[in-house]
Amino acid sequence: MMKNSDLSLKLKSFVRSFTPYQIGYLVTVLLLTAAFAILFPELMLEDVSNQFVLACSVIAVLANPVCELMISKQSKLNFLVDLFFIEIPELVICLTMGWYTIAIITVVFWMPIDIFSYLRWSRHPDQEAEELTVVKRLNWKQDFLVVAAIIAFSVVAGYFIGMIPGAESSYLDALASACGMANGVLLLFRYTEQWYAWTMTLVLYAILYTISGAYIMLITVAAMMVNTVYGYCKWYRYTRTHEVEVKVG
């Protein structure tokens, strides 16, 4: 009984942690997606005959902003949303569109890292607000190494993926995957710079979606770009405050 009571209190605390902006953000994304699906179904994908892919697109559109909002809230629950409602649907989309680099990375990288990240974040709760996870920042040398790794991976992966029959935009595909992987690793270790990598990932995905005619996915890109600014400011403010607290202590 005590455990159920504690769970209920945690759930209530989590629900109350949503600000008016966050609630309005989620409602707006839901309404835009519904309106787009009803009014412009022919623009959702070039081939709307595949209803399963269409359903995966809608699920990903709704889940992506929710996941990113959970990240901005420094909540470890974002990894569960990502694993079950984003990675699996987007894997179907990537295989259909011929984005083989992203599909491979999803299976061998994103799905495992979601599990590891959830476990790692669970070990670093904020002392004052348990629903928050402690986050931090890189130094300039680490920033340089991250950029170098992204460029190296993009060149090598783009070359080999270009050899696969049916592969489209291999280098652009590889660069998007590299930025996404950098975001995933930085997120795993709770670094604020993951927002930089994520911004670049969103720009590249927008290009890929436009080229492939998956216009419905542009809704989620636009929504996440707005929340990326919000999330970065929130994390940056937290790290500055946290540094002050550590120095004072």
C-alpha positions in Angstrom: 0.0 0.0 0.0 2.9 2.4 0.8 4.5 1.7 -2.5 1.3 2.5 -4.3 0.9 5.7 -2.3 4.5 6.8 -3.2 3.9 6.0 -6.9 0.7 8.1 -6.8 2.5 11.0 -5.3 5.3 10.8 -7.8 2.8 10.7 -10.6 0.9 13.7 -9.3 4.2 15.6 -8.9 5.2 14.8 -12.4 1.9 15.9 -13.9 2.0 19.2 -11.9 5.6 19.8 -13.2 4.1 20.7 -16.6 4.1 24.5 -17.2 1.4 26.3 -19.2 3.9 26.6 -22.1 4.6 22.8 -22.1 0.9 22.0 -22.1 0.1 24.5 -24.8 3.0 23.1 -26.8 1.7 19.5 -26.7 -1.9 20.6 -27.6 -0.7 22.7 -30.5 1.3 19.8 -32.0 -1.6 17.4 -31.6 -4.0 19.8 -33.3 -1.6 20.6 -36.2 -1.0 16.9 -36.8 -4.7 16.1 -36.8 -5.5 19.0 -39.1 -2.7 18.1 -41.5 -3.8 14.4 -41.6 -7.5 15.3 -42.3 -7.0 18.2 -44.7 -3.9 17.2 -46.6 -3.6 13.3 -46.5 -2.0 13.3 -50.0 0.9 15.3 -48.7 1.8 13.0 -45.8 3.8 10.7 -48.0 4.3 10.3 -51.7 2.8 6.8 -51.5 -0.3 7.0 -49.2 -1.4 3.5 -50.2 0.9 2.0 -47.5 -1.4 2.6 -44.5 1.1 1.0 -42.1 3.8 3.4 -43.1 1.3 6.2 -42.9 0.3 5.2 -39.3 4.0 5.0 -38.4 4.5 8.6 -39.7 1.6 9.9 -37.5 2.9 8.1 -34.4 6.4 9.5 -34.9 5.0 13.0 -35.6 3.2 13.0 -32.2 5.8 11.2 -30.2 8.9 13.2 -31.3 7.8 16.5 -29.7 6.6 14.7 -26.6 10.0 13.0 -26.3 11.9 16.2 -26.8 9.7 18.0 -24.3 10.6 15.3 -21.8 14.3 15.9 -22.5 13.9 19.6 -21.9 12.2 18.7 -18.6 15.4 16.6 -17.8 13.1 13.5 -17.4 14.5 10.0 -17.9 11.1 9.0 -19.2 12.1 10.5 -22.6 14.1 7.4 -23.4 11.0 5.1 -23.0 9.0 7.3 -25.3 11.8 7.3 -27.8 12.3 3.6 -27.8 8.6 2.5 -28.2 7.0 5.3 -30.1 9.8 6.8 -32.2 12.5 4.3 -33.1 10.3 1.5 -34.2 8.0 3.6 -36.3 10.9 5.5 -37.9 12.7 2.3 -38.6 9.7 1.3 -40.9 9.8 4.8 -42.5 13.6 4.7 -43.2 13.4 1.2 -44.8 10.6 2.3 -47.0 12.3 5.6 -48.0 15.7 3.9 -48.6 17.5 5.7 -45.8 19.6 2.7 -45.0 22.2 4.5 -42.8 19.6 5.8 -40.4 17.8 2.4 -40.4 21.0 0.5 -39.5 22.0 3.1 -36.8 18.5 2.8 -35.3 18.9 -0.9 -34.7 22.5 -1.1 -33.6 22.8 2.3 -31.8 19.5 4.1 -30.9 17.6 1.2 -29.4 20.4 0.0 -27.1 21.4 3.5 -26.1 17.9 4.3 -25.1 18.0 1.5 -22.5 21.5 2.4 -21.3 20.6 6.1 -21.1 17.5 5.4 -19.0 19.5 3.3 -16.5 22.3 5.9 -16.4 19.9 8.9 -15.9 18.2 7.0 -13.1 21.5 7.2 -11.1 21.7 11.0 -11.2 18.5 12.5 -9.9 18.5 16.1 -8.7 18.6 16.3 -4.9 15.9 18.9 -4.7 13.5 17.8 -7.5 13.6 14.0 -8.0 11.8 14.2 -11.3 14.8 16.1 -12.7 18.2 14.7 -13.8 21.4 16.5 -13.2 22.9 17.8 -16.4 26.3 19.4 -17.3 28.5 21.0 -20.0 31.5 20.1 -22.1 34.7 22.2 -22.4 36.0 23.6 -25.7 38.4 20.7 -26.3 35.7 18.1 -26.0 33.5 20.2 -28.4 36.3 20.0 -31.0 36.6 16.2 -30.7 32.8 15.8 -31.1 32.8 17.9 -34.3 35.8 15.9 -35.7 34.1 12.6 -35.0 30.9 13.7 -36.7 32.8 14.7 -39.9 34.9 11.5 -40.0 31.9 9.3 -39.5 29.9 11.2 -42.2 32.6 10.8 -44.8 33.3 7.1 -44.2 29.7 6.0 -43.7 28.5 8.1 -46.7 31.1 6.4 -49.0 30.1 2.8 -48.0 26.3 3.5 -47.9 26.5 5.0 -51.4 27.5 1.5 -52.6 24.1 0.0 -51.5 21.7 -0.2 -54.5 18.7 2.1 -53.9 20.4 4.2 -51.3 19.5 7.9 -51.7 21.4 11.0 -50.5 24.1 8.8 -48.9 26.3 11.6 -47.5 23.4 13.7 -46.3 21.9 10.5 -44.8 25.3 9.8 -43.1 25.7 13.3 -41.8 22.2 13.2 -40.3 23.0 9.9 -38.7 26.3 11.2 -37.3 24.8 14.3 -35.8 22.0 12.2 -34.3 24.5 9.7 -32.8 26.5 12.6 -31.3 23.2 13.9 -29.8 22.5 10.4 -28.4 26.0 10.0 -26.8 25.9 13.5 -25.4 22.4 12.9 -24.1 23.6 9.6 -22.5 26.2 11.5 -20.5 23.8 14.4 -19.8 25.7 17.2 -21.6 24.0 20.4 -22.6 25.8 20.4 -26.0 23.5 17.7 -27.2 21.1 20.5 -28.1 23.6 21.8 -30.7 23.9 18.3 -32.3 20.1 18.0 -32.2 19.6 21.3 -34.0 21.8 20.2 -36.8 20.0 16.8 -36.9 16.7 18.5 -37.3 17.9 20.7 -40.2 19.2 17.7 -42.0 16.1 15.6 -41.4 14.0 18.5 -42.8 16.0 18.3 -46.0 15.6 14.5 -46.2 11.9 14.7 -45.5 11.4 17.3 -48.2 13.4 15.4 -50.8 11.4 12.2 -50.1 8.0 13.9 -50.0 7.3 13.0 -46.3 5.8 16.4 -45.6 3.9 15.5 -42.5 7.3 14.9 -40.8 8.0 18.7 -41.2 5.4 19.3 -38.6 7.4 17.5 -36.0 10.7 19.1 -37.2 9.2 22.6 -36.8 7.7 21.7 -33.4 10.9 20.3 -32.1 13.0 23.2 -33.4 10.8 25.5 -31.2 11.3 23.3 -28.2 15.0 22.9 -28.9 15.5 26.6 -28.1 13.3 26.3 -25.0 15.2 23.1 -23.9 18.6 24.6 -24.4 17.8 27.7 -22.4 16.4 25.6 -19.6 19.4 23.2 -19.5 21.9 26.1 -19.7 20.2 28.0 -16.9 20.2 24.8 -14.8 24.0 24.2 -15.4 24.8 27.8 -14.5 22.8 27.5 -11.3 24.3 24.1 -10.5 27.8 25.4 -11.0 27.1 28.3 -8.6 25.7 25.8 -6.0 28.8 23.6 -6.3 31.2 26.6 -6.0 29.3 27.9 -3.0 29.3 24.5 -1.4 
